[in-house]
């Protein structure tokens, strides 16, 4: 029997005289921030991760040091935890299914399986577009050489395009630009001829994301729409303030994200990314991808909102009330990659004292032991009464740390 929709008690209650314990699959920074939120609300926590130095494992009450498909480790999670979630989408869906036989698991395995496969994800977006009115970009599914030949023979309607692997692609990995139909076969070979999705390049005006939290009872709330900037395929900056996107477009994005979550019978925190594109009729939206977990673009919520995305994650797991988060400050979030530690040509400690001397700064470092190029090491949230003030402070931070401009 599956217990995925079975609510559990709040932390101030107890089961058989012991505190409620929440588990998370994955020990990265998202898991660490979830653990902090859960502990602040009175819960005990368990992390399953194979890395002894994982950020979440180091701060949790318990760390089950094992692979995500280790049967003994899963049995331990079932004994220790009253509910389980995940901090990344590539945990095996079979692991979630196995745990759901004994304890509530959110998000459900079926939803995570769809998010793990761009072919299934695009199909879900197309189905949800019937109710939301927002669908994916024009695309084609390439499973074998026959598909490649067929799409190449159809001409240039889908080109220029981006070819993306169906599985395991993130932060710009597993993607190749394809200029025209003649270049498709070589691009597919470059990605080792695995199943792929070919997406038409559109006239991109902006990138936005919406984070929703959906409860066991179908209640759905959302964080404000996030305006994002990517550099080399990795999120570099998020800005959140009243008017950061056209109001009508923002409302459509929220409605589309909620429709996608509802159609999945989703429980948990879900991030849906959209492109704002220029069309002959004006600006429009297309849905890009989803992440079945808290998201990098939602980190600002820990300081700029009255309820963070990680508290929402705890509330959805435990059937606590979901309230609509309020944005109380304009905010800019800057990602800190490993490059910051070596962008002067030598390995050094960044000038955190100069950064922390600025107003409205929230510095979050993830405790990772090695700073590598492109690795997410932390983030900085800047809050201010106005977006102009937040942007001014962000420019100063970028100058101090040598971040992109």
Secondary structure as a PSIPRED ss2 file (coil, helix, strand):
# PSIPRED VFORMAT (PSIPRED V4.0)

   1 X C   1.000  0.000  0.000
   2 X C   1.000  0.000  0.000
   3 X C   1.000  0.000  0.000
   4 X C   1.000  0.000  0.000
   5 X C   1.000  0.000  0.000
   6 X C   1.000  0.000  0.000
   7 X C   1.000  0.000  0.000
   8 X C   1.000  0.000  0.000
   9 X C   1.000  0.000  0.000
  10 X C   1.000  0.000  0.000
  11 X C   1.000  0.000  0.000
  12 X C   1.000  0.000  0.000
  13 X C   1.000  0.000  0.000
  14 X E   0.000  0.000  1.000
  15 X E   0.000  0.000  1.000
  16 X C   1.000  0.000  0.000
  17 X C   1.000  0.000  0.000
  18 X E   0.000  0.000  1.000
  19 X E   0.000  0.000  1.000
  20 X C   1.000  0.000  0.000
  21 X E   0.000  0.000  1.000
  22 X E   0.000  0.000  1.000
  23 X E   0.000  0.000  1.000
  24 X E   0.000  0.000  1.000
  25 X E   0.000  0.000  1.000
  26 X C   1.000  0.000  0.000
  27 X C   1.000  0.000  0.000
  28 X C   1.000  0.000  0.000
  29 X H   0.000  1.000  0.000
  30 X H   0.000  1.000  0.000
  31 X H   0.000  1.000  0.000
  32 X H   0.000  1.000  0.000
  33 X H   0.000  1.000  0.000
  34 X H   0.000  1.000  0.000
  35 X H   0.000  1.000  0.000
  36 X H   0.000  1.000  0.000
  37 X H   0.000  1.000  0.000
  38 X H   0.000  1.000  0.000
  39 X H   0.000  1.000  0.000
  40 X H   0.000  1.000  0.000
  41 X C   1.000  0.000  0.000
  42 X C   1.000  0.000  0.000
  43 X C   1.000  0.000  0.000
  44 X E   0.000  0.000  1.000
  45 X E   0.000  0.000  1.000
  46 X E   0.000  0.000  1.000
  47 X E   0.000  0.000  1.000
  48 X E   0.000  0.000  1.000
  49 X C   1.000  0.000  0.000
  50 X C   1.000  0.000  0.000
  51 X C   1.000  0.000  0.000
  52 X C   1.000  0.000  0.000
  53 X C   1.000  0.000  0.000
  54 X C   1.000  0.000  0.000
  55 X H   0.000  1.000  0.000
  56 X H   0.000  1.000  0.000
  57 X H   0.000  1.000  0.000
  58 X H   0.000  1.000  0.000
  59 X H   0.000  1.000  0.000
  60 X C   1.000  0.000  0.000
  61 X C   1.000  0.000  0.000
  62 X E   0.000  0.000  1.000
  63 X E   0.000  0.000  1.000
  64 X E   0.000  0.000  1.000
  65 X C   1.000  0.000  0.000
  66 X C   1.000  0.000  0.000
  67 X C   1.000  0.000  0.000
  68 X C   1.000  0.000  0.000
  69 X C   1.000  0.000  0.000
  70 X C   1.000  0.000  0.000
  71 X H   0.000  1.000  0.000
  72 X H   0.000  1.000  0.000
  73 X H   0.000  1.000  0.000
  74 X H   0.000  1.000  0.000
  75 X H   0.000  1.000  0.000
  76 X H   0.000  1.000  0.000
  77 X H   0.000  1.000  0.000
  78 X H   0.000  1.000  0.000
  79 X H   0.000  1.000  0.000
  80 X H   0.000  1.000  0.000
  81 X C   1.000  0.000  0.000
  82 X C   1.000  0.000  0.000
  83 X E   0.000  0.000  1.000
  84 X E   0.000  0.000  1.000
  85 X E   0.000  0.000  1.000
  86 X E   0.000  0.000  1.000
  87 X C   1.000  0.000  0.000
  88 X C   1.000  0.000  0.000
  89 X C   1.000  0.000  0.000
  90 X C   1.000  0.000  0.000
  91 X C   1.000  0.000  0.000
  92 X C   1.000  0.000  0.000
  93 X H   0.000  1.000  0.000
  94 X H   0.000  1.000  0.000
  95 X H   0.000  1.000  0.000
  96 X H   0.000  1.000  0.000
  97 X H   0.000  1.000  0.000
  98 X H   0.000  1.000  0.000
  99 X H   0.000  1.000  0.000
 100 X C   1.000  0.000  0.000
 101 X C   1.000  0.000  0.000
 102 X C   1.000  0.000  0.000
 103 X C   1.000  0.000  0.000
 104 X E   0.000  0.000  1.000
 105 X E   0.000  0.000  1.000
 106 X C   1.000  0.000  0.000
 107 X C   1.000  0.000  0.000
 108 X C   1.000  0.000  0.000
 109 X H   0.000  1.000  0.000
 110 X H   0.000  1.000  0.000
 111 X H   0.000  1.000  0.000
 112 X H   0.000  1.000  0.000
 113 X H   0.000  1.000  0.000
 114 X H   0.000  1.000  0.000
 115 X H   0.000  1.000  0.000
 116 X C   1.000  0.000  0.000
 117 X C   1.000  0.000  0.000
 118 X H   0.000  1.000  0.000
 119 X H   0.000  1.000  0.000
 120 X H   0.000  1.000  0.000
 121 X H   0.000  1.000  0.000
 122 X H   0.000  1.000  0.000
 123 X H   0.000  1.000  0.000
 124 X H   0.000  1.000  0.000
 125 X H   0.000  1.000  0.000
 126 X H   0.000  1.000  0.000
 127 X H   0.000  1.000  0.000
 128 X H   0.000  1.000  0.000
 129 X H   0.000  1.000  0.000
 130 X H   0.000  1.000  0.000
 131 X H   0.000  1.000  0.000
 132 X H   0.000  1.000  0.000
 133 X C   1.000  0.000  0.000
 134 X C   1.000  0.000  0.000
 135 X C   1.000  0.000  0.000
 136 X E   0.000  0.000  1.000
 137 X C   1.000  0.000  0.000
 138 X C   1.000  0.000  0.000
 139 X E   0.000  0.000  1.000
 140 X E   0.000  0.000  1.000
 141 X E   0.000  0.000  1.000
 142 X E   0.000  0.000  1.000
 143 X C   1.000  0.000  0.000
 144 X C   1.000  0.000  0.000
 145 X H   0.000  1.000  0.000
 146 X H   0.000  1.000  0.000
 147 X H   0.000  1.000  0.000
 148 X H   0.000  1.000  0.000
 149 X H   0.000  1.000  0.000
 150 X H   0.000  1.000  0.000
 151 X H   0.000  1.000  0.000
 152 X H   0.000  1.000  0.000
 153 X H   0.000  1.000  0.000
 154 X C   1.000  0.000  0.000
 155 X C   1.000  0.000  0.000
 156 X C   1.000  0.000  0.000
 157 X C   1.000  0.000  0.000
 158 X C   1.000  0.000  0.000
 159 X C   1.000  0.000  0.000
 160 X C   1.000  0.000  0.000
 161 X E   0.000  0.000  1.000
 162 X E   0.000  0.000  1.000
 163 X E   0.000  0.000  1.000
 164 X E   0.000  0.000  1.000
 165 X E   0.000  0.000  1.000
 166 X C   1.000  0.000  0.000
 167 X C   1.000  0.000  0.000
 168 X C   1.000  0.000  0.000
 169 X C   1.000  0.000  0.000
 170 X C   1.000  0.000  0.000
 171 X C   1.000  0.000  0.000
 172 X C   1.000  0.000  0.000
 173 X C   1.000  0.000  0.000
 174 X C   1.000  0.000  0.000
 175 X E   0.000  0.000  1.000
 176 X E   0.000  0.000  1.000
 177 X E   0.000  0.000  1.000
 178 X E   0.000  0.000  1.000
 179 X C   1.000  0.000  0.000
 180 X C   1.000  0.000  0.000
 181 X H   0.000  1.000  0.000
 182 X H   0.000  1.000  0.000
 183 X H   0.000  1.000  0.000
 184 X H   0.000  1.000  0.000
 185 X H   0.000  1.000  0.000
 186 X H   0.000  1.000  0.000
 187 X H   0.000  1.000  0.000
 188 X H   0.000  1.000  0.000
 189 X H   0.000  1.000  0.000
 190 X H   0.000  1.000  0.000
 191 X C   1.000  0.000  0.000
 192 X C   1.000  0.000  0.000
 193 X C   1.000  0.000  0.000
 194 X C   1.000  0.000  0.000
 195 X C   1.000  0.000  0.000
 196 X E   0.000  0.000  1.000
 197 X E   0.000  0.000  1.000
 198 X E   0.000  0.000  1.000
 199 X E   0.000  0.000  1.000
 200 X E   0.000  0.000  1.000
 201 X C   1.000  0.000  0.000
 202 X C   1.000  0.000  0.000
 203 X C   1.000  0.000  0.000
 204 X E   0.000  0.000  1.000
 205 X E   0.000  0.000  1.000
 206 X E   0.000  0.000  1.000
 207 X E   0.000  0.000  1.000
 208 X E   0.000  0.000  1.000
 209 X E   0.000  0.000  1.000
 210 X E   0.000  0.000  1.000
 211 X E   0.000  0.000  1.000
 212 X E   0.000  0.000  1.000
 213 X E   0.000  0.000  1.000
 214 X E   0.000  0.000  1.000
 215 X C   1.000  0.000  0.000
 216 X C   1.000  0.000  0.000
 217 X C   1.000  0.000  0.000
 218 X C   1.000  0.000  0.000
 219 X C   1.000  0.000  0.000
 220 X E   0.000  0.000  1.000
 221 X E   0.000  0.000  1.000
 222 X E   0.000  0.000  1.000
 223 X C   1.000  0.000  0.000
 224 X C   1.000  0.000  0.000
 225 X C   1.000  0.000  0.000
 226 X E   0.000  0.000  1.000
 227 X E   0.000  0.000  1.000
 228 X E   0.000  0.000  1.000
 229 X E   0.000  0.000  1.000
 230 X E   0.000  0.000  1.000
 231 X E   0.000  0.000  1.000
 232 X C   1.000  0.000  0.000
 233 X C   1.000  0.000  0.000
 234 X E   0.000  0.000  1.000
 235 X E   0.000  0.000  1.000
 236 X E   0.000  0.000  1.000
 237 X E   0.000  0.000  1.000
 238 X E   0.000  0.000  1.000
 239 X E   0.000  0.000  1.000
 240 X E   0.000  0.000  1.000
 241 X C   1.000  0.000  0.000
 242 X C   1.000  0.000  0.000
 243 X C   1.000  0.000  0.000
 244 X C   1.000  0.000  0.000
 245 X C   1.000  0.000  0.000
 246 X C   1.000  0.000  0.000
 247 X H   0.000  1.000  0.000
 248 X H   0.000  1.000  0.000
 249 X H   0.000  1.000  0.000
 250 X H   0.000  1.000  0.000
 251 X H   0.000  1.000  0.000
 252 X H   0.000  1.000  0.000
 253 X H   0.000  1.000  0.000
 254 X H   0.000  1.000  0.000
 255 X H   0.000  1.000  0.000
 256 X H   0.000  1.000  0.000
 257 X H   0.000  1.000  0.000
 258 X H   0.000  1.000  0.000
 259 X H   0.000  1.000  0.000
 260 X H   0.000  1.000  0.000
 261 X H   0.000  1.000  0.000
 262 X H   0.000  1.000  0.000
 263 X H   0.000  1.000  0.000
 264 X C   1.000  0.000  0.000
 265 X C   1.000  0.000  0.000
 266 X C   1.000  0.000  0.000
 267 X C   1.000  0.000  0.000
 268 X E   0.000  0.000  1.000
 269 X E   0.000  0.000  1.000
 270 X E   0.000  0.000  1.000
 271 X E   0.000  0.000  1.000
 272 X E   0.000  0.000  1.000
 273 X E   0.000  0.000  1.000
 274 X E   0.000  0.000  1.000
 275 X E   0.000  0.000  1.000
 276 X E   0.000  0.000  1.000
 277 X E   0.000  0.000  1.000
 278 X E   0.000  0.000  1.000
 279 X E   0.000  0.000  1.000
 280 X C   1.000  0.000  0.000
 281 X C   1.000  0.000  0.000
 282 X E   0.000  0.000  1.000
 283 X E   0.000  0.000  1.000
 284 X E   0.000  0.000  1.000
 285 X E   0.000  0.000  1.000
 286 X E   0.000  0.000  1.000
 287 X E   0.000  0.000  1.000
 288 X E   0.000  0.000  1.000
 289 X E   0.000  0.000  1.000
 290 X E   0.000  0.000  1.000
 291 X E   0.000  0.000  1.000
 292 X C   1.000  0.000  0.000
 293 X C   1.000  0.000  0.000
 294 X C   1.000  0.000  0.000
 295 X C   1.000  0.000  0.000
 296 X H   0.000  1.000  0.000
 297 X H   0.000  1.000  0.000
 298 X H   0.000  1.000  0.000
 299 X C   1.000  0.000  0.000
 300 X C   1.000  0.000  0.000
 301 X H   0.000  1.000  0.000
 302 X H   0.000  1.000  0.000
 303 X H   0.000  1.000  0.000
 304 X H   0.000  1.000  0.000
 305 X E   0.000  0.000  1.000
 306 X C   1.000  0.000  0.000
 307 X C   1.000  0.000  0.000
 308 X C   1.000  0.000  0.000
 309 X H   0.000  1.000  0.000
 310 X H   0.000  1.000  0.000
 311 X H   0.000  1.000  0.000
 312 X H   0.000  1.000  0.000
 313 X H   0.000  1.000  0.000
 314 X H   0.000  1.000  0.000
 315 X H   0.000  1.000  0.000
 316 X H   0.000  1.000  0.000
 317 X H   0.000  1.000  0.000
 318 X H   0.000  1.000  0.000
 319 X C   1.000  0.000  0.000
 320 X C   1.000  0.000  0.000
 321 X C   1.000  0.000  0.000
 322 X C   1.000  0.000  0.000
 323 X C   1.000  0.000  0.000
 324 X C   1.000  0.000  0.000
 325 X C   1.000  0.000  0.000
 326 X C   1.000  0.000  0.000
 327 X E   0.000  0.000  1.000
 328 X C   1.000  0.000  0.000
 329 X C   1.000  0.000  0.000
 330 X E   0.000  0.000  1.000
 331 X E   0.000  0.000  1.000
 332 X E   0.000  0.000  1.000
 333 X E   0.000  0.000  1.000
 334 X E   0.000  0.000  1.000
 335 X E   0.000  0.000  1.000
 336 X E   0.000  0.000  1.000
 337 X E   0.000  0.000  1.000
 338 X H   0.000  1.000  0.000
 339 X H   0.000  1.000  0.000
 340 X H   0.000  1.000  0.000
 341 X H   0.000  1.000  0.000
 342 X C   1.000  0.000  0.000
 343 X C   1.000  0.000  0.000
 344 X C   1.000  0.000  0.000
 345 X C   1.000  0.000  0.000
 346 X C   1.000  0.000  0.000
 347 X C   1.000  0.000  0.000
 348 X C   1.000  0.000  0.000
 349 X C   1.000  0.000  0.000
 350 X C   1.000  0.000  0.000
 351 X C   1.000  0.000  0.000
 352 X H   0.000  1.000  0.000
 353 X H   0.000  1.000  0.000
 354 X H   0.000  1.000  0.000
 355 X H   0.000  1.000  0.000
 356 X H   0.000  1.000  0.000
 357 X C   1.000  0.000  0.000
 358 X C   1.000  0.000  0.000
 359 X C   1.000  0.000  0.000
 360 X C   1.000  0.000  0.000
 361 X E   0.000  0.000  1.000
 362 X E   0.000  0.000  1.000
 363 X E   0.000  0.000  1.000
 364 X E   0.000  0.000  1.000
 365 X E   0.000  0.000  1.000
 366 X C   1.000  0.000  0.000
 367 X C   1.000  0.000  0.000
 368 X C   1.000  0.000  0.000
 369 X C   1.000  0.000  0.000
 370 X C   1.000  0.000  0.000
 371 X C   1.000  0.000  0.000
 372 X C   1.000  0.000  0.000
 373 X C   1.000  0.000  0.000
 374 X C   1.000  0.000  0.000
 375 X C   1.000  0.000  0.000
 376 X E   0.000  0.000  1.000
 377 X E   0.000  0.000  1.000
 378 X E   0.000  0.000  1.000
 379 X E   0.000  0.000  1.000
 380 X E   0.000  0.000  1.000
 381 X E   0.000  0.000  1.000
 382 X E   0.000  0.000  1.000
 383 X E   0.000  0.000  1.000
 384 X E   0.000  0.000  1.000
 385 X C   1.000  0.000  0.000
 386 X C   1.000  0.000  0.000
 387 X H   0.000  1.000  0.000
 388 X H   0.000  1.000  0.000
 389 X H   0.000  1.000  0.000
 390 X H   0.000  1.000  0.000
 391 X H   0.000  1.000  0.000
 392 X H   0.000  1.000  0.000
 393 X H   0.000  1.000  0.000
 394 X H   0.000  1.000  0.000
 395 X H   0.000  1.000  0.000
 396 X H   0.000  1.000  0.000
 397 X H   0.000  1.000  0.000
 398 X H   0.000  1.000  0.000
 399 X H   0.000  1.000  0.000
 400 X H   0.000  1.000  0.000
 401 X H   0.000  1.000  0.000
 402 X C   1.000  0.000  0.000
 403 X C   1.000  0.000  0.000
 404 X C   1.000  0.000  0.000
 405 X C   1.000  0.000  0.000
